[in-house]
C-alpha cells in the first residue's frame, strides 16, 4: 500500500500539503471538532502548528495521519490515521488510530471506513503487533467507532497533564485479522 495516498469507497486519505492550511483551518475552527479535549475550535496559529507537525512527520518518518478528502466533493474534511500517542507514556511504545472529521460529515460512517484503511496499513504495511485508540469516555461516538473497528477496552486511565479521564481501546494483529475476515464474509 502506498502510504501517501489510500482510497476507500468514499474517501481519499493522502499525505499533507502546505496548501491544505486554509481548508484545515476552517474545519479545525469548529468547536465540535475539538470539543474533546479543548471545548473549543483551534485558532489559525494552532492549526498551522498541527499542519507543520504532520508535514514534518511525513518527511522524517514516511507516514503519519492523513488528510481526509471526501471524494464526492473533493473537500478536505479533517484527518485520520496513525500516530504514536506520546502524550500517554503508559501505553508506549504503540501507535494510535485517530480521527477528527468535520461535523458536517458526521453520522455517515466515514470514521470507521477510514479507520479500517488505517488499521490495514498499520498491520499489513507497518507490521505492527497492536494499535490503540484513546478517547474521553464522554465522547461516546468515538468509542462506538472503536468498537465498530473491532477494538476492545484495554484500560481506563487519566491524561497525565490535563487530568482528564481517558479510555484506551486496543486491537492486536491476530484479532484484526479475525475481525476483518469476518466482516468480509
Buried (B, 14 or more C-beta within 10 A) or exposed (E): EEBEEBEBEBBBBBBBEEEBBEBBBBBBBBEEBBBBEEEEBBEBEBBBEBBEBBBEBBEEEEBBBBBBBBEEEEBBBBBBBBBBBEBBEEBEEBBBBBBBBBBEBEEEEBBBBBBBBBBBBBBBEBEBEBBBBBBBEEBEEBBEBBEBBBBEEBEEBEBEEEEBEBBBBBBBBEBBEEBBEEEEE
